[in-house]
Amino acid sequence: HDPDGRPAPPRGFDAVAEAVLGDEPLGPSGGTMAEPVARISDAVREGRLDPAARLAGQTVSEATAALGPEHPEVLRLRELTAYIDYLASRPEPALRTCLDLAAIHRRAGDAEAAYSSVRGAATAWRAVRDPHLGLELGRELVGLWAELAADEGPAADEPEELESARARMDRLTARARTRQD
């Protein structure tokens, strides 16, 4: 919940899932990428994740060339691509994309979008099974998350989420140590 009592907006992959599964278009209607995004969303809804991932990757490349790498439509497409990677049990690329998006949003001064991307990264991170890879990716995630939490904004309003990630880092450290022994 927000401090003023309103429920927090959906963040991370929850926000993407609501857009993909809902009736509202993922991006602005009539946007440059509306038609391919609709096809990608249809493929995701139908469980055709590999074709969805291919189309999303191709659409990101085309949109980046046409609009630039930090255009809002390109960023939304990259969020969708990360979500598809997560659904297809590819947590590492999903996490890396989300971290990249969080850094872009942070530089742009959009604390809400940055935190939403961090939450998506955290969801993907929890799906990483190898403790050594989890530690490597977790250091990057927790570092960026801590920077966001130090600023005013939604990350600072939910310190328990960051603490939960830090606790997972402790568990991963113990698991990694056990595997080395």
DAPEPE-V635290 format. One record per helix or strand. SS is the DSSP state (hx for helix, st for strand). FROM is the first residue (numbers start at 1). TO is the last residue. Records with the same first field share a line. If there is no record, write none. Layout:
# DAPEPE-V635290
SS: FROM-TO ; FROM-TO
This chain:
# DAPEPE-V635290
hx: 13-21 ; 34-45 ; 49-67 ; 72-87 ; 91-107 ; 111-126 ; 131-150 ; 154-157 ; 159-180
